[in-house]
Amino acid sequence: MLKEELIKHSPLRIFKESIRGGLEGGELGLVASLSGMGKTSVLVQIGLDKLLRGQKIIHVSFTRHNDYVLAWYEDIFDEFIKKKNLENEQDVKNEILRNRVLMRFTQEGLSTEQILKSLKAMIKDGSFNAETVIIDGYDFSAAGREHVELVKSFALEMRLSFWYSCNVDGDKENYDSRNIPVLIEDYVNLFDVVVVLVPKTNHVNLAISKDRETFNPEHKGLKLDPRTLLILEN
């Protein structure tokens, strides 16, 4: 299979159709769930889809090691192409490596302004013209509205789209009546798209809780394979 065919038939096409073609520059998206449901996998698949189409991405991790993120990209790519018989597989992998930058930060002792300054330096001074930033592992219980307001302004200024993961583990009710994570309900207006992963018996549902001005819009049924954590083809 040629790379173009792989892109065309990817289940990410269905996901993007469900959110009006995906995020545009200046927009923020969020994938929320309990731990272990597949948030990072969804973000990596969004990133790989963009990389396969020749776009540049920056993947920001607030986890301990970048090796963890690298392993996700390797594993998801291998699962993605396992049954597709992709031609020039190594050339495609090399292109992905050229168009992806991994950055790791810690929230303790590091301000949002410092994080955004580093991103801007990578894009401007480093001449890495990314279109999308993925932020995985950020703790919204430790910092919230002010951080997101600054990122939203930065996204608009730089014409970047941002995708976040959001962990909703806790003893209290995790979601409000709109299926929005309680952690962000006071500033959900700053997010353009909110996706919630819902565990089922044989799969994980991708429920779209917010698409721009609409809460819980109708959308095509999307699922994750519980074994590979890949978005399933319909």
C-alpha positions in Angstrom: 0.0 0.0 0.0 1.2 3.5 -0.8 1.4 6.1 1.9 -1.3 8.2 0.3 -3.7 5.2 0.4 -2.8 4.6 4.0 -3.7 8.2 4.9 -6.9 8.1 2.8 -8.2 5.0 4.5 -7.1 5.8 8.0 -9.9 5.8 10.6 -8.5 9.2 11.6 -10.5 10.5 8.6 -13.7 9.5 10.4 -12.5 11.1 13.6 -11.7 14.4 11.8 -15.1 14.3 10.0 -16.7 14.0 13.4 -15.1 17.3 14.5 -15.6 19.3 11.4 -12.3 18.4 9.8 -10.1 18.6 12.9 -8.6 21.5 14.8 -7.5 24.6 13.0 -4.8 27.1 14.0 -5.8 28.8 17.3 -8.0 26.0 18.5 -7.6 23.7 21.5 -8.7 20.1 21.9 -8.8 17.8 24.9 -9.0 14.0 25.3 -10.1 13.0 28.8 -10.5 9.7 30.6 -9.5 7.6 33.6 -5.9 6.4 33.6 -5.1 3.6 31.2 -7.9 4.2 28.8 -5.8 5.2 25.8 -5.5 9.0 25.9 -1.8 9.0 24.9 -2.6 6.5 22.1 -5.3 8.8 20.7 -2.9 11.8 20.8 -0.1 9.8 19.1 -2.5 8.7 16.4 -3.5 12.3 15.8 0.2 13.2 15.6 1.1 10.3 13.3 -1.8 11.2 10.9 -0.3 14.7 10.6 3.2 13.4 10.3 2.2 11.0 7.5 0.7 14.0 5.6 4.1 15.8 5.9 3.1 18.2 8.7 5.4 19.0 11.6 4.3 18.5 15.2 5.8 19.1 18.6 4.9 16.6 21.3 5.3 18.0 24.8 5.4 15.4 27.6 5.0 16.1 31.3 5.8 12.4 32.1 9.1 11.4 33.4 10.8 10.0 30.4 10.7 10.8 26.6 11.4 7.1 26.0 7.8 6.4 27.0 6.5 8.7 24.3 9.0 7.3 21.7 7.8 3.8 22.5 4.2 4.9 21.8 5.1 6.3 18.4 7.0 3.2 17.5 4.3 0.8 18.7 1.4 2.6 17.2 3.2 3.1 13.9 4.0 -0.7 13.7 0.4 -1.6 14.6 -0.9 0.9 12.1 1.0 -0.6 9.2 1.1 -4.2 10.3 -1.7 -5.4 7.9 -1.3 -2.6 5.3 1.9 -3.8 3.6 3.2 -0.2 3.4 5.7 0.4 0.7 9.0 2.3 1.6 8.3 1.8 5.3 11.7 3.0 6.4 11.5 6.1 4.2 8.2 6.9 5.9 9.7 6.4 9.3 12.6 8.7 8.5 10.2 11.4 7.3 8.3 11.1 10.6 11.5 11.5 12.6 12.4 14.7 10.7 9.0 16.3 11.3 8.6 15.5 15.0 10.2 17.1 18.0 9.7 15.7 21.5 10.1 18.1 24.4 9.8 17.3 28.1 8.9 19.7 30.9 7.9 19.5 34.6 5.2 21.6 36.1 7.0 22.2 39.3 8.9 25.4 39.3 8.3 26.1 35.6 5.8 28.7 34.5 3.5 28.5 31.5 5.3 31.6 30.1 8.6 29.7 30.2 7.0 26.7 28.4 5.5 28.9 25.7 8.8 30.7 25.3 10.6 27.4 24.7 8.0 26.4 22.1 8.3 29.8 20.3 12.1 29.5 20.3 11.8 26.0 18.7 9.4 27.2 16.0 10.9 30.6 15.3 14.6 30.4 16.1 14.8 26.7 15.3 12.9 27.1 12.1 10.7 24.2 13.0 7.4 25.3 11.4 5.1 23.1 13.5 1.3 23.3 12.9 0.3 21.2 15.9 1.4 20.9 19.5 0.4 17.8 21.6 0.6 18.2 25.4 0.4 14.9 27.3 0.4 14.4 31.0 -0.4 18.0 32.1 -2.0 18.1 35.5 -5.1 20.3 35.3 -5.7 19.8 39.1 -2.5 21.7 39.8 -3.0 24.5 37.3 -6.0 25.5 35.3 -7.7 28.5 33.8 -4.7 30.9 33.7 -2.5 28.3 32.0 -5.2 27.5 29.4 -5.9 31.2 28.8 -2.2 31.8 28.0 -2.0 28.8 25.8 -5.1 29.9 23.9 -3.6 33.3 23.3 -0.4 31.8 22.1 -2.2 29.3 19.8 -4.0 32.2 18.2 -0.9 34.3 17.8 1.1 31.4 16.3 -1.8 29.8 14.4 -1.1 26.5 16.1 -3.6 23.8 17.1 -3.1 22.2 20.6 -4.3 18.8 21.7 -4.2 18.0 25.5 -4.7 14.8 27.5 -6.7 15.2 30.7 -6.7 12.6 33.5 -10.0 12.6 35.5 -9.1 10.1 38.2 -10.4 11.0 41.6 -12.9 10.2 44.3 -15.5 12.8 43.3 -17.8 12.9 40.3 -15.5 13.1 37.2 -17.9 14.7 34.7 -20.7 17.2 34.8 -24.1 16.9 33.1 -22.7 17.8 29.7 -20.0 15.0 30.0 -17.3 17.6 30.5 -14.5 16.8 33.0 -15.3 18.6 36.2 -11.6 19.7 36.3 -12.1 22.1 33.4 -15.8 22.9 33.5 -15.2 26.5 34.7 -13.2 27.2 31.6 -14.4 24.7 29.0 -15.2 27.7 26.8 -11.5 27.9 26.1 -11.5 24.4 24.5 -13.0 24.0 21.0 -13.2 20.2 21.1 -13.5 17.8 24.1 -13.4 14.0 23.6 -14.1 11.6 26.4 -12.9 7.9 26.4 -15.6 5.7 27.8 -14.8 2.0 28.7 -17.2 -0.6 27.4 -17.1 -4.4 27.6 -15.2 -5.1 24.4 -13.9 -1.7 23.4 -13.4 2.0 24.4 -15.9 4.6 23.0 -14.7 8.0 21.8 -17.5 10.3 22.8 -17.4 13.8 21.6 -18.6 16.0 24.4 -18.0 19.4 22.8 -17.5 20.5 19.2 -17.1 24.3 19.2 -20.5 25.7 20.4 -22.3 22.4 20.6 -22.3 20.0 23.5 -22.7 16.3 22.8 -23.2 16.6 19.1 -24.2 13.7 16.9 -21.2 12.0 15.5 -20.1 8.7 13.9 -19.5 5.9 16.4 -15.7 5.8 17.1 -14.0 3.0 19.1 -10.6 2.0 20.4 -9.4 -1.5 20.2 -8.7 -2.4 23.9 -5.6 -4.5 22.9 -3.8 -2.2 20.4 -5.6 1.0 21.5 -5.9 1.9 17.8 -9.0 3.7 16.6 -11.0 1.1 14.9 -12.0 1.2 11.2 -15.8 1.1 10.7 
